[in-house]
Amino acid sequence: MSALTSVLRKPAGVPAVLAPLLLVLCLAALATGSSQLRLDSRQIDQYRQLYGEEAAKRLTAWQTLLNEAANLPEQDKLDRVNRFFNQVRFIDDRIHWGQEDYWATPVEFLISNGGDCEDFSIAKYYTLKALGVAEAKMSLAYVKSLELNQAHMVLTYYSSPSAMPVVLDNLIGEIRPANQRPDLLHVYTFNGDSLWLSKKGRRAELVGTSDRLKPWTSVQSRVENNRVNLNSQER
């Protein structure tokens, strides 16, 4: 967890089936802005050879989603992406990655078929960004789940700058406006550029740039440079 939420506890997870192996793969970049998420059949075959048929099937299903949802209205994109990733298993970082806090890329998340709340939110964020949803409309929000009494992360989406954001959450399947989630206490929120304190689900006060969050800069670097690290030794 970031120092900003170190006083909050994270949930225990489910034992991971996959024993992570060390791999740092440099994937060929395409010319588009979403190239880091686009995998061709050769790349998926490489993952199949290393991590098995089920991992390849999950990656192929993800690529199908990226293709099929490209021209949908934004609300439909939110629904499709939220449902897709909420099928992945929740597993605590200490069990899954062998360390207190690790933020996985979408590829790492799908290959390993597991992750915690940050991994769900990051995968949704990057997939929606690849589908053409503006980064300014999305924030990764650190909250406290009042019902579980522990720290949590969700993805929030603003249809306009003044709109009440909606919450994409791995705890529940339904996408609801933030003001209809009284179980969540918002702490801070960030995206590719900015970091805000948040209040009642909204961005309340700009406090700096998101590069203050070391786990976020790490996962951004791995996505942007097409690197996958399933041993999570990189900090």
QUIDA-V866585 format. One record per residue. N is the residue number from 0. RES is the residue in one letter. OMEGA is omega as a letter, one per 30 degrees, with the letter a starting at -180 (* if undefined). NEAR is the number of other C-alpha atoms within 10 Angstrom. Layout:
# QUIDA-V866585
N|RES|OMEGA|NEAR  N|RES|OMEGA|NEAR
This chain:
# QUIDA-V866585
0|M|l|19  1|S|l|13  2|A|a|8  3|L|a|11  4|T|a|17  5|S|l|10  6|V|a|11  7|L|a|16  8|R|l|14  9|K|a|22  10|P|l|17  11|A|a|13  12|G|a|17  13|V|a|15  14|P|a|14  15|A|l|19  16|V|a|11  17|L|l|12  18|A|a|11  19|P|l|18  20|L|l|13  21|L|l|11  22|L|l|13  23|V|a|15  24|L|l|15  25|C|a|11  26|L|l|16  27|A|a|14  28|A|l|16  29|L|a|12  30|A|a|8  31|T|a|9  32|G|a|13  33|S|a|16  34|S|a|16  35|Q|a|21  36|L|a|22  37|R|a|19  38|L|l|19  39|D|a|12  40|S|l|10  41|R|a|9  42|Q|l|15  43|I|l|19  44|D|l|15  45|Q|l|13  46|Y|l|18  47|R|a|17  48|Q|a|11  49|L|a|14  50|Y|l|17  51|G|a|13  52|E|a|14  53|E|l|14  54|A|l|20  55|A|l|22  56|K|l|15  57|R|l|18  58|L|l|23  59|T|l|16  60|A|l|12  61|W|l|22  62|Q|l|17  63|T|l|11  64|L|a|17  65|L|a|20  66|N|a|12  67|E|a|13  68|A|a|17  69|A|a|15  70|N|l|12  71|L|l|12  72|P|a|10  73|E|l|16  74|Q|l|11  75|D|l|12  76|K|l|22  77|L|a|24  78|D|a|14  79|R|a|18  80|V|a|21  81|N|a|27  82|R|a|18  83|F|a|14  84|F|l|23  85|N|l|18  86|Q|a|13  87|V|a|18  88|R|l|20  89|F|l|23  90|I|l|22  91|D|a|24  92|D|a|26  93|R|l|14  94|I|a|15  95|H|a|26  96|W|l|23  97|G|l|14  98|Q|a|12  99|E|a|12  100|D|l|18  101|Y|l|25  102|W|a|27  103|A|l|31  104|T|l|26  105|P|l|24  106|V|l|24  107|E|a|22  108|F|a|22  109|L|l|24  110|I|a|23  111|S|l|24  112|N|l|21  113|G|l|27  114|G|l|26  115|D|a|26  116|C|l|23  117|E|a|25  118|D|l|26  119|F|a|30  120|S|l|26  121|I|l|24  122|A|l|22  123|K|l|26  124|Y|a|28  125|Y|a|21  126|T|l|24  127|L|l|23  128|K|l|18  129|A|l|20  130|L|l|22  131|G|l|15  132|V|a|20  133|A|l|13  134|E|a|16  135|A|l|17  136|K|a|16  137|M|l|23  138|S|l|27  139|L|a|23  140|A|l|27  141|Y|a|26  142|V|l|22  143|K|l|21  144|S|a|20  145|L|l|13  146|E|a|9  147|L|a|13  148|N|l|14  149|Q|a|15  150|A|a|23  151|H|l|27  152|M|l|26  153|V|l|26  154|L|l|27  155|T|a|26  156|Y|l|26  157|Y|l|18  158|S|l|16  159|S|a|10  160|P|a|12  161|S|a|9  162|A|l|12  163|M|a|18  164|P|l|23  165|V|a|23  166|V|l|26  167|L|a|29  168|D|l|23  169|N|l|26  170|L|l|12  171|I|a|11  172|G|a|13  173|E|l|13  174|I|a|20  175|R|l|15  176|P|a|17  177|A|a|21  178|N|l|15  179|Q|l|12  180|R|a|15  181|P|l|13  182|D|a|15  183|L|l|23  184|L|a|19  185|H|a|24  186|V|l|22  187|Y|a|25  188|T|a|28  189|F|l|27  190|N|a|20  191|G|a|17  192|D|a|11  193|S|l|16  194|L|a|23  195|W|l|21  196|L|a|19  197|S|a|20  198|K|l|14  199|K|l|15  200|G|a|26  201|R|l|25  202|R|a|22  203|A|a|14  204|E|l|13  205|L|a|14  206|V|l|12  207|G|l|13  208|T|a|14  209|S|l|17  210|D|l|17  211|R|a|12  212|L|a|15  213|K|l|13  214|P|l|17  215|W|l|20  216|T|l|16  217|S|a|17  218|V|l|21  219|Q|a|19  220|S|a|13  221|R|l|19  222|V|a|19  223|E|a|14  224|N|l|15  225|N|a|19  226|R|l|19  227|V|a|22  228|N|a|18  229|L|l|21  230|N|l|16  231|S|l|21  232|Q|l|11  233|E|l|11  234|R|*|11
